[in-house]
Amino acid sequence: MALVLNEEQAMLKESVKDFLNMKSPISALRELRDTNNPDGFDRSVWAEMAELGLTGLNISEEFGGLDFGYIGLGQALEEAGRTLAASPLVSTVLLSTTAINLCGSDPQKAMLLPELAEGNLIMSFAHEEKTHHNPTHVATTATLDGDFYTINGSKTFVLDGHVADKFVVVARVSGAVNDKEGIQLFLVDSNREGIKVNRTMMMDNRNAAKVNFSNTSIPKENKMNLSCFEDLEKIYAIGAIGLAAEMLGSAQECFEKTIAYLKERQQFGVAIGSFQALQHRAAKMFIDIELSKSVVIKALKAIDTNENNLTEIASLAKAKLGQTLKLVSNEGIQMHGGVGMTDDVEIGFFIKRARVAQQTLGDYNYHLDRYAKLRGY
């Protein structure tokens, strides 16, 4: 398997890079934060991202998408990681669209995928119920009564939940709270009665929400086709790999900003980058980033080729990128010295995003342990 991009993928990556540098640089995230933007992202930029085709990268041409696969989406996420672009790319495109592709019925796909490809829908994947990622812990229930399901329960850490038009809700139709069996997916309009959404601001200034469902009634046709727990694990695996791609972009940008500072900052009449101790630390970061590039591209290719060991590869990618981004963001702050702790310097935005991205869909420890178990260690 060649761990390189083809010409079309490279061109996509370059066009996304140019677009985000112009339309959504880090200064745009700062402005969203300082103005307390009610949406948490720029809707006009999101519309332009849709025009560029980013909302349809993982949607087939049959439904109006570009069918670029997850390698293509991974390049967009990587560039978004470089500029820390705030958008529903993860919540809507990476997670929700993936869920519909894998588990949506034919009528659901025909209704939703064209709208998602056009950028007309914002969707959120409502799954977490605890402070740490736990796929089997599903206490939210969906009870069938005639032609309707009634949903009761609470979800936390719902990305872009307060601006979502629809939710993909993970709920239990049978079994105990931590059983693998009895879990299903449901499409729920955000304006249904019995839904209460509370926006929560994360430390990286991104959107999340707590969503409570109290006797929320939905038509039984809104149940998706989750045939087994392995289908849900595949959604999480694809999400973890997409996040790893974004984290790779953040690690590269953080590293480049740090190297630029080492060349610029002087002590004792020379650039601090000439100090051997800092060179050794920079070399360590460089090596880890180069290894991470191979891990991410292999993982993205594994999605598009439908590898049998996708969950294993996903945990490897998420664990490695969690480790790499933590190292690079920590070193970035330390090598910038005292000024790195100030809000005026952009390096601080990366360590904040690193902490949230590390926790999303399972942190380093979760995925390292999972990888070890899957490998039989």
C-alpha positions in Angstrom: 0.0 0.0 0.0 1.6 3.3 -1.2 1.3 5.9 1.6 1.1 8.8 -0.8 -1.7 11.0 -2.2 -2.7 10.8 -5.8 -2.8 14.0 -8.0 -6.5 14.7 -7.3 -6.1 14.3 -3.6 -3.0 16.5 -3.5 -4.9 19.2 -5.5 -7.8 19.0 -3.1 -5.5 19.4 -0.1 -3.9 22.5 -1.7 -7.2 24.1 -2.6 -8.5 23.6 1.0 -5.3 24.9 2.4 -5.6 28.1 0.3 -9.3 28.5 1.2 -8.9 28.1 5.0 -5.8 30.3 5.1 -7.8 33.1 3.5 -11.3 32.5 5.0 -10.7 30.8 8.3 -7.3 31.6 9.8 -6.6 31.4 13.5 -7.5 35.1 13.9 -11.1 34.1 12.8 -11.3 31.7 15.8 -10.1 34.5 18.0 -12.9 36.7 16.7 -15.6 34.1 17.2 -14.4 33.8 20.8 -14.1 37.5 21.5 -17.5 38.4 20.0 -19.2 35.4 21.7 -20.6 34.3 18.4 -24.0 32.5 19.1 -23.3 29.8 16.5 -19.6 29.2 17.3 -18.7 29.3 13.6 -19.1 31.5 10.6 -22.2 30.4 8.6 -21.0 32.3 5.5 -17.7 30.4 5.6 -19.6 27.1 6.1 -21.7 27.9 3.0 -18.5 28.5 1.0 -17.1 25.3 2.3 -20.2 23.6 0.9 -19.7 25.3 -2.5 -16.1 24.0 -2.5 -17.6 20.5 -2.1 -16.2 19.8 1.4 -19.6 18.8 2.7 -19.9 16.1 0.1 -16.5 14.5 0.1 -17.7 11.3 1.6 -21.0 11.2 -0.2 -21.4 9.3 -3.5 -22.2 11.1 -6.8 -25.6 9.4 -6.8 -26.6 11.7 -3.9 -24.9 14.8 -5.2 -21.5 14.3 -3.4 -18.0 14.3 -4.8 -17.2 10.7 -3.7 -13.7 11.6 -2.8 -13.6 9.0 0.0 -12.1 9.4 3.4 -8.6 10.1 2.1 -10.0 13.2 0.6 -12.0 14.2 3.7 -8.8 13.5 5.7 -6.9 16.1 3.8 -9.6 18.7 4.5 -9.6 17.8 8.2 -5.8 18.0 8.3 -5.9 21.5 6.8 -8.7 22.5 9.2 -6.4 21.4 12.0 -3.7 23.7 10.8 -5.9 26.8 11.0 -8.0 25.5 13.9 -11.0 26.2 11.7 -14.3 26.1 13.6 -17.0 24.5 11.6 -19.4 21.5 11.7 -17.0 19.4 9.6 -16.5 16.8 12.4 -20.1 16.7 13.7 -21.9 16.8 10.4 -19.6 15.4 7.7 -17.3 13.1 9.6 -19.7 11.6 12.1 -23.3 12.1 11.0 -22.8 11.6 7.3 -20.8 8.5 8.0 -23.6 7.1 10.2 -26.1 7.7 7.4 -23.8 6.1 4.8 -23.3 3.0 6.9 -26.7 2.6 8.6 -29.2 4.8 6.9 -32.2 3.1 5.1 -32.6 3.8 1.4 -35.3 6.5 2.0 -33.2 8.1 4.7 -30.2 8.3 2.4 -32.3 9.7 -0.5 -33.8 12.4 1.8 -30.7 13.4 3.8 -27.5 12.8 1.8 -28.3 15.4 -1.0 -29.1 18.0 1.7 -25.9 17.2 3.5 -23.9 17.4 0.3 -25.3 20.8 -0.4 -24.5 22.0 3.1 -28.2 22.6 3.9 -28.2 20.5 7.0 -26.2 20.6 10.2 -26.3 17.3 12.1 -24.9 16.2 15.4 -24.0 12.7 16.6 -25.4 12.3 20.1 -23.7 9.4 21.8 -21.7 10.2 24.8 -23.3 9.9 28.3 -20.3 9.9 30.5 -17.2 12.1 30.9 -15.0 9.5 29.2 -15.7 7.7 25.9 -17.6 4.4 26.5 -19.4 3.0 23.5 -21.3 0.4 25.4 -22.6 2.7 28.1 -26.0 3.6 26.6 -28.7 4.4 29.2 -30.9 6.4 26.8 -33.9 4.4 25.9 -36.1 4.2 22.8 -39.5 2.5 23.4 -41.7 1.5 20.5 -45.4 2.3 21.0 -47.5 1.7 17.9 -46.0 3.8 15.0 -43.7 5.9 17.3 -40.6 5.5 19.4 -40.4 7.5 22.6 -36.8 8.5 23.6 -35.7 9.3 27.1 -32.3 10.1 28.3 -29.4 12.6 28.3 -26.4 13.0 26.1 -23.3 15.1 26.8 -20.4 16.4 24.7 -22.7 16.6 21.6 -20.6 18.5 19.1 -22.4 21.4 17.5 -25.6 20.2 19.4 -27.1 23.7 19.9 -27.0 24.5 16.1 -28.0 21.1 14.8 -31.1 20.7 12.6 -31.1 16.9 13.3 -29.5 14.5 15.7 -28.3 11.0 15.1 -29.1 9.5 18.6 -27.6 6.4 20.0 -30.3 4.8 22.1 -31.1 1.4 23.6 -34.2 -0.6 22.6 -33.3 -3.6 24.8 -30.8 -5.0 27.3 -28.9 -3.5 30.2 -26.9 -0.3 30.2 -23.6 -1.7 29.3 -24.7 -4.5 26.9 -23.4 -4.5 23.4 -26.7 -5.8 22.1 -29.9 -3.8 22.0 -28.3 -0.5 20.8 -29.9 1.4 17.8 -29.5 4.7 16.0 -32.4 7.1 15.5 -32.8 10.3 13.4 -34.4 13.0 15.6 -35.3 16.5 14.5 -33.9 19.1 16.9 -37.3 20.9 17.1 -39.2 17.9 18.4 -41.1 18.3 21.7 -39.3 17.1 24.8 -35.7 18.1 23.7 -33.7 20.5 25.8 -30.3 21.6 24.6 -27.8 23.5 26.7 -24.7 24.9 24.9 -21.4 24.3 26.7 -18.2 26.1 25.7 -15.1 24.0 25.6 -11.7 25.2 26.4 -10.8 25.3 22.7 -13.7 27.7 22.1 -15.6 25.0 20.1 -19.2 24.0 20.3 -20.6 21.2 22.4 -23.9 20.7 24.1 -25.8 18.7 26.7 -29.0 17.3 25.2 -31.9 15.9 27.2 -34.7 13.9 25.7 -37.9 13.7 27.8 -40.6 11.6 26.2 -39.5 12.7 22.8 -41.7 11.0 20.2 -40.4 10.2 16.7 -41.9 8.1 13.9 -40.7 4.5 13.8 -39.4 5.2 10.2 -36.7 7.3 11.9 -35.0 4.2 13.2 -31.8 3.5 11.3 -30.4 0.1 10.3 -27.8 -0.6 12.9 -27.5 -4.3 12.4 -24.9 -5.0 15.1 -22.6 -3.3 17.6 -19.7 -3.7 15.1 -21.5 -1.2 12.9 -21.4 1.4 15.7 -17.8 0.6 16.3 -17.0 1.3 12.7 -18.6 4.8 12.9 -16.4 5.5 16.0 -13.3 4.1 14.2 -13.9 6.4 11.2 -14.5 9.3 13.5 -11.3 8.6 15.4 -9.3 8.4 12.2 -10.7 11.7 11.0 -9.8 13.4 14.3 -6.3 11.9 14.0 -6.1 13.6 10.6 -7.1 16.9 12.1 -4.7 16.5 15.0 -1.9 15.8 12.4 -2.6 19.2 10.9 -2.5 20.9 14.3 0.8 19.2 15.2 2.5 20.3 12.0 1.4 23.9 12.3 2.3 24.0 15.9 5.8 22.6 15.1 6.4 25.0 12.3 5.4 28.0 14.4 7.7 26.8 17.2 10.7 26.3 14.8 10.1 29.8 13.4 10.2 31.2 16.9 13.4 29.3 17.7 15.1 30.9 14.7 13.8 34.4 15.6 14.2 34.6 19.5 17.7 35.5 20.6 19.6 35.0 23.9 23.2 35.8 24.5 23.3 37.4 21.1 22.4 34.2 19.2 19.1 32.5 18.1 18.0 30.0 20.7 17.5 27.5 17.9 21.3 27.1 17.9 21.2 25.6 21.3 21.8 21.9 21.1 19.4 20.9 23.8 16.5 22.6 21.9 17.7 21.1 18.6 17.4 17.6 20.1 13.9 18.3 21.4 12.9 19.7 18.0 14.3 16.6 16.3 12.2 14.4 18.5 9.1 16.3 17.5 10.0 16.1 13.8 10.4 12.3 13.9 7.1 11.8 15.7 5.3 14.0 13.2 6.8 12.2 10.2 5.8 8.8 11.7 2.3 10.2 12.4 1.9 11.2 8.7 2.3 7.5 7.7 0.0 6.3 10.4 -2.8 8.7 9.4 -2.6 8.1 5.6 -2.6 4.3 6.2 -5.7 4.7 8.5 -7.5 6.8 5.9 -6.7 4.3 3.2 -8.0 1.5 5.4 -11.4 3.2 5.5 -11.7 3.5 1.8 -10.5 -0.1 1.2 -12.7 -1.4 4.0 -10.0 -3.2 5.9 -11.1 -5.9 8.3 -8.9 -4.6 11.1 -10.2 -1.0 10.8 -10.9 -0.6 14.6 -7.4 -1.7 15.4 -5.9 0.8 12.9 -8.2 3.5 14.2 -7.0 3.0 17.8 -3.4 3.0 16.6 -3.9 6.3 14.8 -5.8 8.1 17.6 -3.4 6.9 20.2 -0.3 8.0 18.2 -1.7 11.3 17.2 -2.8 12.0 20.8 0.7 11.3 21.9 2.3 13.4 19.1 0.0 16.4 19.5 0.5 16.5 23.2 4.2 16.4 22.8 4.3 19.1 20.1 1.8 21.4 21.8 3.5 21.1 25.2 6.9 21.7 23.7 5.6 24.7 21.7 4.4 26.4 24.9 7.7 25.7 26.7 10.0 26.7 23.8 8.0 30.0 23.5 8.8 30.6 27.1 6.6 33.0 29.1 5.2 34.7 26.1 3.7 31.3 25.1 1.3 31.6 28.0 -0.2 34.9 26.8 -3.3 35.2 24.7 -1.5 37.4 22.2 0.5 34.4 20.9 -1.4 31.8 18.7 0.6 28.8 20.1 -1.8 28.7 23.1 -4.7 28.0 20.9 -3.1 24.7 19.8 -2.6 23.3 23.3 -6.2 24.0 24.1 -7.5 22.3 20.9 -5.1 19.5 21.6 -6.6 18.7 25.0 -10.2 18.6 23.6 -9.3 16.6 20.5 -7.4 14.1 22.6 -10.5 13.4 24.7 -13.0 13.3 21.8 -13.9 9.6 20.9 -11.4 8.3 23.4 -8.1 9.6 24.7 -4.6 8.1 24.3 -5.0 5.7 27.2 -8.3 4.4 26.0 -7.1 3.7 22.5 -3.7 2.3 23.6 -5.5 -0.2 25.8 -7.9 -1.0 23.1 -5.2 -1.5 20.5 -3.3 -3.8 22.9 -6.5 -6.0 23.5 -7.2 -6.2 19.8 -3.7 -7.3 19.1 -3.9 -9.9 21.9 -1.3 -8.4 24.1 
